[in-house]
Amino acid sequence: MKSFIKVLKMIIESFIRVYKVSPFSVLLMLLVSLTGAFYSYANIYFSKLLLNSIVEMNKNIITLSICSIAGFQLIKLIIDFISSLQTVKLSIRFSKKVMRK
């Protein structure tokens, strides 16, 4: 139990340090996590819709499903790219602050 509390304190301290260096990065990482979770569910839903439309031969819904899946993938790709870029910038800034101390 003591080791769990120790690890929890380290997590909180690390979070506070990272938040002090770049609050935008912390918010962006939360956005990436939420987007990833939502993307999974949306992808499942639109894949189901696409398969049902193929069986029913409903061309309008097939097109809508394909466009929706592609749109979600594009949005996720852009958010992941921004997140990766921000992570690199954050680690550079964090390492500079740690090296100064």
ROSE-4610 file (N, C-alpha, C; in Angstrom, 1 decimal, always signed):
// ROSE-4610
residu = [M/M/M/K/K/K/S/S/S/F/F/F/I/I/I/K/K/K/V/V/V/L/L/L/K/K/K/M/M/M/I/I/I/I/I/I/E/E/E/S/S/S/F/F/F/I/I/I/R/R/R/V/V/V/Y/Y/Y/K/K/K/V/V/V/S/S/S/P/P/P/F/F/F/S/S/S/V/V/V/L/L/L/L/L/L/M/M/M/L/L/L/L/L/L/V/V/V/S/S/S/L/L/L/T/T/T/G/G/G/A/A/A/F/F/F/Y/Y/Y/S/S/S/Y/Y/Y/A/A/A/N/N/N/I/I/I/Y/Y/Y/F/F/F/S/S/S/K/K/K/L/L/L/L/L/L/L/L/L/N/N/N/S/S/S/I/I/I/V/V/V/E/E/E/M/M/M/N/N/N/K/K/K/N/N/N/I/I/I/I/I/I/T/T/T/L/L/L/S/S/S/I/I/I/C/C/C/S/S/S/I/I/I/A/A/A/G/G/G/F/F/F/Q/Q/Q/L/L/L/I/I/I/K/K/K/L/L/L/I/I/I/I/I/I/D/D/D/F/F/F/I/I/I/S/S/S/S/S/S/L/L/L/Q/Q/Q/T/T/T/V/V/V/K/K/K/L/L/L/S/S/S/I/I/I/R/R/R/F/F/F/S/S/S/K/K/K/K/K/K/V/V/V/M/M/M/R/R/R/K/K/K]
num = [1/1/1/2/2/2/3/3/3/4/4/4/5/5/5/6/6/6/7/7/7/8/8/8/9/9/9/10/10/10/11/11/11/12/12/12/13/13/13/14/14/14/15/15/15/16/16/16/17/17/17/18/18/18/19/19/19/20/20/20/21/21/21/22/22/22/23/23/23/24/24/24/25/25/25/26/26/26/27/27/27/28/28/28/29/29/29/30/30/30/31/31/31/32/32/32/33/33/33/34/34/34/35/35/35/36/36/36/37/37/37/38/38/38/39/39/39/40/40/40/41/41/41/42/42/42/43/43/43/44/44/44/45/45/45/46/46/46/47/47/47/48/48/48/49/49/49/50/50/50/51/51/51/52/52/52/53/53/53/54/54/54/55/55/55/56/56/56/57/57/57/58/58/58/59/59/59/60/60/60/61/61/61/62/62/62/63/63/63/64/64/64/65/65/65/66/66/66/67/67/67/68/68/68/69/69/69/70/70/70/71/71/71/72/72/72/73/73/73/74/74/74/75/75/75/76/76/76/77/77/77/78/78/78/79/79/79/80/80/80/81/81/81/82/82/82/83/83/83/84/84/84/85/85/85/86/86/86/87/87/87/88/88/88/89/89/89/90/90/90/91/91/91/92/92/92/93/93/93/94/94/94/95/95/95/96/96/96/97/97/97/98/98/98/99/99/99/100/100/100/101/101/101]
x = [+0.8/+0.0/+0.9/+2.0/+2.9/+3.5/+3.8/+4.4/+3.3/+2.1/+1.0/+0.9/+0.9/+0.8/+2.0/+3.2/+4.4/+4.3/+3.8/+3.6/+2.6/+1.5/+0.5/+1.0/+1.8/+2.4/+3.3/+4.1/+5.0/+4.2/+3.1/+2.2/+1.7/+1.2/+0.7/+1.8/+2.9/+4.0/+4.4/+4.5/+4.9/+3.8/+2.6/+1.5/+1.6/+1.8/+2.0/+3.2/+4.3/+5.5/+5.2/+4.6/+4.3/+3.3/+2.3/+1.3/+1.9/+2.9/+3.5/+4.4/+5.0/+5.8/+4.9/+3.8/+2.9/+1.5/+0.6/-0.8/-1.5/-1.1/-1.7/-1.5/-0.3/+0.0/-0.8/-1.0/-1.9/-3.3/-3.8/-5.2/-5.2/-4.2/-4.1/-4.1/-3.3/-3.3/-4.6/-5.3/-6.7/-7.6/-7.5/-8.3/-8.0/-6.7/-6.3/-6.9/-6.9/-7.4/-8.9/-9.6/-11.1/-11.4/-10.7/-10.9/-10.7/-9.6/-9.3/-10.5/-11.0/-12.1/-13.4/-13.7/-14.9/-14.7/-13.5/-13.2/-13.5/-13.1/-13.4/-14.8/-15.6/-17.1/-17.7/-17.3/-17.8/-17.5/-16.3/-15.8/-16.7/-16.9/-17.8/-19.2/-19.7/-21.1/-21.2/-20.3/-20.3/-20.0/-19.1/-18.9/-20.1/-20.9/-22.1/-23.1/-23.2/-24.1/-23.7/-22.4/-22.0/-22.3/-22.1/-22.4/-23.9/-24.7/-26.2/-26.6/-26.0/-26.3/-25.9/-24.8/-24.4/-25.4/-25.8/-26.8/-28.1/-28.5/-29.8/-29.6/-28.4/-28.0/-28.6/-28.4/-28.8/-27.5/-27.4/-26.2/-26.0/-27.0/-26.9/-26.2/-26.7/-26.1/-24.7/-24.5/-23.1/-22.1/-22.5/-21.7/-21.5/-22.5/-22.5/-21.6/-21.7/-20.9/-19.4/-19.1/-17.7/-17.1/-17.9/-17.4/-17.2/-18.1/-18.0/-16.8/-16.5/-15.4/-14.1/-14.0/-12.8/-12.7/-13.8/-13.7/-13.2/-13.7/-13.2/-11.7/-11.3/-9.9/-9.0/-9.5/-8.7/-8.6/-9.7/-9.6/-8.7/-8.8/-7.9/-6.4/-6.2/-4.8/-4.2/-5.0/-4.6/-4.3/-5.2/-5.1/-3.8/-3.6/-2.4/-1.1/-1.2/+0.0/+0.3/-0.7/-0.5/+0.0/-0.5/-0.1/+1.3/+1.8/+3.1/+4.1/+3.7/+4.6/+4.7/+3.5/+3.5/+4.3/+4.3/+5.0/+6.5/+7.0/+8.4/+8.8/+8.0/+8.3/+8.3/+7.3/+7.2/+8.5/+8.9/+10.0/+11.3/+11.4/+12.6/+12.5/+11.4/+11.3/+11.4/+10.9/+11.0/+12.5/+13.2/+14.6/+15.4/+15.1/+15.9/+15.6/+14.4/+14.1/+14.8/+14.8/+15.4/+16.9/+17.5/+19.0/+19.4/+18.6/+18.9/+19.1/+18.3/+18.2/+19.4]
y = [-1.2/+0.0/+1.3/+1.2/+2.3/+2.6/+1.6/+1.8/+2.4/+2.0/+2.6/+4.1/+4.5/+5.9/+6.7/+6.1/+6.7/+6.9/+6.0/+6.1/+7.1/+7.2/+8.2/+9.6/+9.8/+11.1/+11.5/+10.5/+10.8/+11.2/+10.5/+10.9/+12.3/+12.6/+14.0/+15.0/+14.8/+15.7/+15.9/+14.8/+14.9/+15.7/+15.4/+16.1/+17.6/+18.0/+19.4/+20.1/+19.3/+19.9/+20.1/+19.1/+19.2/+20.3/+20.5/+21.5/+22.9/+23.0/+24.3/+24.7/+23.7/+23.9/+24.3/+23.6/+23.9/+23.4/+24.3/+23.9/+23.5/+24.1/+23.7/+22.3/+21.8/+20.4/+19.4/+19.7/+18.9/+18.8/+20.0/+20.0/+19.3/+19.4/+18.8/+17.3/+16.8/+15.3/+14.8/+15.6/+15.2/+15.1/+16.1/+16.1/+14.9/+14.5/+13.4/+12.1/+12.0/+10.8/+10.7/+11.8/+11.8/+11.5/+12.1/+12.0/+10.5/+9.9/+8.5/+7.6/+7.8/+7.0/+7.2/+8.5/+8.8/+8.2/+8.3/+7.8/+6.3/+5.6/+4.1/+3.8/+4.5/+4.2/+4.7/+5.9/+6.4/+5.5/+5.0/+4.1/+2.8/+2.3/+1.1/+1.3/+2.5/+2.8/+3.0/+3.8/+4.1/+2.8/+1.9/+0.7/-0.2/-0.2/-1.0/-0.4/+1.0/+1.6/+1.4/+1.3/+1.1/-0.4/-1.3/-2.7/-2.9/-2.3/-2.4/-1.8/-0.6/+0.0/-0.8/-1.4/-2.3/-3.4/-4.0/-5.1/-4.6/-3.4/-2.8/-2.1/-1.9/-1.2/+0.3/+0.9/+2.3/+3.2/+3.7/+4.4/+5.7/+6.4/+7.7/+7.4/+6.4/+6.1/+5.5/+4.8/+4.2/+5.4/+6.4/+7.6/+8.3/+8.5/+9.3/+8.5/+7.2/+6.4/+6.5/+6.4/+6.4/+7.8/+8.8/+10.2/+10.5/+10.0/+10.1/+9.4/+8.2/+7.5/+8.2/+8.6/+9.3/+10.7/+11.4/+12.6/+12.4/+11.4/+11.1/+10.7/+10.0/+9.6/+10.8/+11.7/+12.9/+13.8/+14.0/+14.8/+14.1/+12.8/+12.1/+12.3/+12.2/+12.3/+13.7/+14.7/+16.1/+16.3/+15.8/+16.0/+15.2/+14.0/+13.2/+13.9/+14.5/+15.2/+16.4/+17.2/+18.3/+17.9/+16.8/+16.2/+15.8/+15.1/+14.7/+15.9/+16.9/+18.1/+18.8/+18.9/+19.5/+18.7/+17.4/+16.5/+16.7/+16.8/+17.1/+18.5/+19.5/+20.8/+20.8/+20.1/+20.0/+19.3/+18.2/+17.5/+18.4/+19.2/+20.0/+21.1/+21.7/+22.8/+22.2/+21.0/+20.4/+20.0/+19.5/+19.2/+20.4/+21.5/+22.7/+23.2/+23.1/+23.6/+22.7/+21.4/+20.5/+20.7/+20.9/+21.1/+22.4/+23.4/+24.7/+24.5/+23.6/+23.5/+22.8]
z = [+0.0/+0.0/+0.0/+0.7/+0.8/-0.6/-1.3/-2.7/-3.6/-3.5/-4.3/-4.0/-2.7/-2.4/-2.9/-2.8/-3.3/-4.8/-5.6/-7.0/-7.3/-6.6/-6.8/-6.6/-5.5/-5.3/-6.4/-7.0/-8.1/-9.3/-9.6/-10.7/-10.6/-9.4/-9.2/-9.3/-8.8/-8.9/-10.3/-11.1/-12.5/-13.3/-13.0/-13.7/-13.4/-12.2/-11.8/-12.5/-12.6/-13.3/-14.8/-15.4/-16.8/-17.0/-16.2/-16.3/-16.2/-15.3/-15.1/-16.3/-17.0/-18.2/-19.3/-19.5/-20.7/-20.4/-20.0/-19.7/-21.0/-22.1/-23.4/-23.8/-23.5/-23.8/-23.0/-21.7/-20.9/-21.4/-21.8/-22.4/-23.7/-24.5/-25.8/-25.6/-24.6/-24.4/-23.9/-23.1/-22.7/-23.9/-24.8/-26.0/-26.9/-27.0/-27.8/-27.2/-25.9/-25.3/-25.5/-25.3/-25.6/-27.0/-27.9/-29.3/-29.7/-29.2/-29.5/-29.1/-27.9/-27.4/-28.2/-28.5/-29.4/-30.8/-31.3/-32.7/-32.8/-31.8/-31.8/-31.9/-31.0/-31.1/-32.4/-32.8/-34.1/-35.3/-35.3/-36.3/-36.3/-35.2/-35.1/-35.6/-35.2/-35.6/-37.1/-37.7/-39.1/-39.9/-39.4/-40.1/-40.2/-39.1/-39.0/-40.0/-40.0/-40.9/-42.4/-42.6/-44.0/-44.4/-43.5/-43.9/-44.1/-43.2/-43.4/-44.7/-45.1/-46.3/-47.6/-47.5/-48.6/-48.8/-47.7/-47.8/-48.4/-48.0/-48.5/-49.8/-50.2/-51.5/-51.5/-50.3/-50.2/-50.5/-51.7/-52.1/-51.4/-51.0/-50.2/-48.8/-48.2/-46.8/-47.0/-48.0/-48.3/-48.4/-49.2/-49.4/-48.1/-47.4/-46.1/-45.1/-45.1/-44.1/-44.5/-45.8/-46.2/-45.9/-46.2/-46.0/-44.5/-43.7/-42.2/-41.7/-42.1/-41.6/-42.1/-43.3/-43.8/-43.1/-42.8/-42.0/-40.6/-39.9/-38.6/-38.6/-39.6/-39.7/-39.9/-40.8/-41.0/-39.8/-39.1/-37.8/-36.8/-36.7/-35.7/-36.1/-37.4/-37.9/-37.6/-37.8/-37.6/-36.1/-35.2/-33.8/-33.3/-33.9/-33.5/-33.9/-35.1/-35.6/-34.7/-34.4/-33.5/-32.1/-31.6/-30.3/-30.4/-31.4/-31.5/-31.6/-32.3/-32.4/-31.1/-30.4/-29.1/-28.0/-28.1/-27.2/-27.4/-28.6/-28.9/-28.3/-28.5/-28.0/-26.5/-25.9/-24.4/-23.9/-24.5/-23.9/-24.0/-25.1/-25.2/-24.1/-23.9/-22.9/-21.5/-21.3/-20.0/-19.7/-20.7/-20.4/-20.2/-20.9/-20.6/-19.2/-18.7/-17.3/-16.3/-16.6/-15.6/-15.6/-16.8/-16.8/-16.2/-16.1/-15.5/-14.0/-13.4/-11.9/-11.4]
